[in-house]
Amino acid sequence: MSADPGAEIRHRLLSVTTATLSTLAAERDVAGWPFGSLAPFALRADGTPIVLLSEIAQHTKNLRRDPRVSLFVRDPYATGDAQASWRITVLARARAIAVDGELEEIHARYRERVPTAPSYLGTHDFTYFALEPVRVRAIGGFGSIRWLEPGAIFRDPQGGGLREAAAGILAHMNTDHEEALRAIVGAATGTLPSRARMTSVDPAGFLVRTESPDELRHIGFGREIEAREARDVFVKLARAARETRPV
């Protein structure tokens, strides 16, 4: 682990989109037994993990009875001895997200990491759950093991100088660089919108509202940045977008 294990954990959670979600079985004959299966996940602006579950899923039945869950994430590129690779377990309590004003942003963040999410919502009855952390178990390999408080995975959505700089970043991008924003969204989503307006920025990415298609999208930076890095990050995103020209 680095000198700042929280930053390293947050970066690793940003780098992986699929985890093993474990809940406590609700069925009478196996009640209380751990039940684990794969679950895509995303992160809120503050770093809280979120999952999208069907009401008919076993996990949903379990956590509606007992909200205690764990989310296990490991190095997806690990080769050789798996015990020598990093892994993270987030112990949490699941809470259904039901506030309409919050759901649009949650969906934008989840859809970025799980592009098939709209098809899920169009079939069975799905619900977003926030996994509110209680403790974090972080392993960086042999001999690098520690328990951490839940704050280890939280980030300040306006940290790194963004509390003071965000308004200026939004005004600059929306006033002077809408074409670049359109190109960035097009490269990230495969569809070039007719209009694009950034609505917020945080250390891990930004939200942008588009027209044709009319939707809210989230574009991640792939890491946490500080306000002083914003210009260079957006320049790199725009240059990369010019190499990808969606129809």
For each residue, the residues with C-beta under 8 A, 3 or more apart:
1: 5 8 138 140 144 146
2: 5 7 8
3:
4: 7 8
5: 1 2 8 9 138 146 148 152
6: 9 10 148 151 152 153 154
7: 2 4 10 11 224
8: 1 2 4 5 11 12 138 140
9: 5 6 12 13 88 136 138 148 152 153
10: 6 7 13 14 47 152 153 155 224
11: 7 8 14 15 223 224
12: 8 9 15 16 73 75 86 88
13: 9 10 16 43 47 49 73 88 153
14: 10 11 43 204 220 222 223 224
15: 11 12 222
16: 12 13 19 73 74 76
17: 40 41 42 113 114
18: 38 39 40 41 76
19: 16 38 39 40 41 49 71 72 73
20: 36 37 38 39 71 72 73
21: 36 37 38 39 41 51 59 69 70 71 72
22: 34 35 36 69 70 71 72
23: 34 35 36 58 59 62 63 66 68 69 94
24: 31 32 33 34 35 62 63 65 66 68
25: 30 31 32 33 34 35 58 62
26: 31 61 62 64 65 66
27: 30 31
28: 31
29:
30: 25 27 33 35
31: 24 25 26 27 28
32: 24 25
33: 24 25 30
34: 22 23 24 25
35: 22 23 24 25 30 58 59 62
36: 20 21 22 23 72
37: 20 21 58 59
38: 18 19 20 21
39: 18 19 20 21 51 53 59 71
40: 17 18 19 51 52 110 113 114
41: 17 18 19 21 49 50 51 71 113 131
42: 17 49 50 106 109 110 112 113 114
43: 13 14 47 48 49 50 109 204
44: 47 48 49 50 106 109 130
45: 105 109 155 157 200 202 204
46: 154 155 156 157
47: 10 13 43 44 153 154 155
48: 43 44 130 131 132 133 153 154
49: 13 19 41 42 43 44 71 90 92 130 131 133 153
50: 41 42 43 44 97 106 109 110 128 129 130 131
51: 21 39 40 41 71 94 128 129 131
52: 40 110 114 117 120 121 126 127 128 129
53: 39 57 59 60 63 126 127 129
54: 57 60 120 124 125 126
55: 60 124 125 126 127
56: 60 124 125
57: 53 54 60 61
58: 23 25 35 37 61 62
59: 21 23 35 37 39 53 62 63 69
60: 53 54 55 56 57 63 64 127
61: 26 57 58 64 65
62: 23 24 25 26 35 58 59 65 66
63: 23 24 53 59 60 66 67 68 69 94 129
64: 26 60 61 67
65: 24 26 61 62
66: 23 24 26 62 63
67: 63 64 93 94 95
68: 23 24 63 91 92 93 94
69: 21 22 23 59 63 91 92 93 94 131
70: 21 22 89 90 91 92
71: 19 20 21 22 39 41 49 51 89 90 92 131
72: 19 20 21 22 36 87 88 89
73: 12 13 16 19 20 87 88 89 90
74: 16 78 82 85 86 87 88
75: 12 78 85 86 87
76: 16 18
77:
78: 74 75 82 84 85 86
79:
80: 84
81: 84 85
82: 74 78 85
83: 141 142
84: 78 80 81 141 142
85: 74 75 78 81 82 141
86: 12 74 75 78 138 139 140 141
87: 72 73 74 75 139
88: 9 12 13 72 73 74 136 137 138 139
89: 70 71 72 73 136 137
90: 49 70 71 73 131 133 136 153
91: 68 69 70 133 134 135 136 137
92: 49 68 69 70 71 131 132 133 134
93: 67 68 69 131 132 134
94: 23 51 63 67 68 69 129 130 131 132
95: 67 129 130 132
96: 127 128 129
97: 50 102 103 106 127 128 129 130
98: 103 127
99: 102 103
100: 103 104
101: 104
102: 97 99 105 106
103: 97 98 99 100 106 107 128
104: 100 101 107 108 216
105: 45 102 108 109 207 216 218
106: 42 44 50 97 102 103 109 110 128
107: 103 104 110 111 117 121 128 216
108: 104 105 111 112 207 215 216 217 218
109: 42 43 44 45 50 105 106 112 113 218
110: 40 42 50 52 106 107 113 114 117 128
111: 107 108 114 115 117 118 217 218
112: 42 108 109 115 188 205 217 218 219 220
113: 17 40 41 42 109 110 220
114: 17 40 42 52 110 111 117
115: 111 112
116: 119 120
117: 52 107 110 111 114 120 121
118: 111 121 122
119: 116 122 123
120: 52 54 116 117 123 124 126
121: 52 107 117 118 126
122: 118 119
123: 119 120 126
124: 54 55 56 120
125: 54 55 56
126: 52 53 54 55 120 121 123
127: 52 53 55 60 96 97 98
128: 50 51 52 96 97 103 106 107 110
129: 50 51 52 53 63 94 95 96 97
130: 44 48 49 50 94 95 97
131: 41 48 49 50 51 69 71 90 92 93 94
132: 48 92 93 94 95 150
133: 48 49 90 91 92 136 150 153 154
134: 91 92 93 150
135: 91 147 148 149 150
136: 9 88 89 90 91 133 147 148 149 150 152 153
137: 88 89 91 145 146 147 148
138: 1 5 8 9 86 88 145 146 147 148 152
139: 86 87 88 144 145
140: 1 8 86 144 145
141: 83 84 85 86 144
142: 83 84
143:
144: 1 139 140 141
145: 137 138 139 140
146: 1 5 137 138
147: 135 136 137 138
148: 5 6 9 135 136 137 138 151 152
149: 135 136 152
150: 132 133 134 135 136 153 154
151: 6 148 154
152: 5 6 9 10 136 138 148 149
153: 6 9 10 13 47 48 49 90 133 136 150
154: 6 46 47 48 133 150 151
155: 10 45 46 47 159 202 203 204 224
156: 46 159 160 203
157: 45 46 162 202 203
158: 162 163 166 202
159: 155 156 162 163 203
160: 156 203 224 225 226 227
161: 164 165 226 227 228
162: 157 158 159 165 166 169 201 202 203 226 227
163: 158 159 166
164: 161 227
165: 161 162 168 169 227 230
166: 158 162 163 169 170 200 201 227
167: 170 171
168: 165 171 172
169: 162 165 166 172 173 198 201 227 230
170: 166 167 173 174 198 199 200 201
171: 167 168 174 175
172: 168 169 175 176 177
173: 169 170 176 177 178 180 181 198 234
174: 170 171 177 178 181 197 198
175: 171 172 178
176: 172 173
177: 172 173 174 180 181 234 238
178: 173 174 175 181 182 195 196 197
179: 182 183
180: 173 177 183 184 234 237 238 241
181: 173 174 177 178 184 185 196 197 198 208
182: 178 179 185 186 192 193 194 195 196 210
183: 179 180 186 187 192 238 241 242
184: 180 181 187 188 196 219 234 237 238 241
185: 181 182 188 189 191 192 193 196 208 210 217 219
186: 182 183 189 190 191 192 193 241 244 245 246
187: 183 184 240 241 243 244 246
188: 112 184 185 217 219 241
189: 185 186 217 246
190: 186 246
191: 185 186 213 246
192: 182 183 185 186 245 246 247
193: 182 185 186 196 210 211 212 213
194: 182 210 211 212
195: 178 182 210 211 212
196: 178 181 182 184 185 193 208 209 210 211
197: 174 178 181 208 209 210
198: 169 170 173 174 181 201 206 207 208
199: 170 207 208 209 216
200: 45 166 170 206 207
201: 162 166 169 170 198 205 206 207 230
202: 45 155 157 158 162 205 206
203: 155 156 157 159 160 162 221 224 225 226
204: 14 43 45 155 220 221 223 224 225
205: 112 201 202 218 219 220 221
206: 198 200 201 202 218 219
207: 105 108 198 199 200 201 216 217 218
208: 181 185 196 197 198 199 216 217 218 219
209: 196 197 199 215 216 217
210: 182 185 193 194 195 196 197 213 214 215 216 217
211: 193 194 195 196 214
212: 193 194 195
213: 191 193 210
214: 210 211
215: 108 209 210
216: 104 105 107 108 199 207 208 209 210
217: 108 111 112 185 188 189 207 208 209 210
218: 105 108 109 111 112 205 206 207 208
219: 112 184 185 188 205 206 208 237
220: 14 112 113 204 205
221: 203 204 205 224 225 233
222: 14 15
223: 11 14 204
224: 7 10 11 14 155 160 203 204 221
225: 160 203 204 221 229 230 233
226: 160 161 162 203 229 230
227: 160 161 162 164 165 166 169 230
228: 161
229: 225 226 232 233
230: 165 169 201 225 226 227 233 234
231: 234 235
232: 229 235 236
233: 221 225 229 230 236 237
234: 173 177 180 184 230 231 237 238
235: 231 232 238 239
236: 232 233 239 240
237: 180 184 219 233 234 240 241
238: 177 180 183 184 234 235 241 242
239: 235 236 242 243
240: 187 236 237 243 244
241: 180 183 184 186 187 188 237 238 244
242: 183 238 239 245
243: 187 239 240
244: 186 187 240 241
245: 186 192 242
246: 186 187 189 190 191 192
247: 192
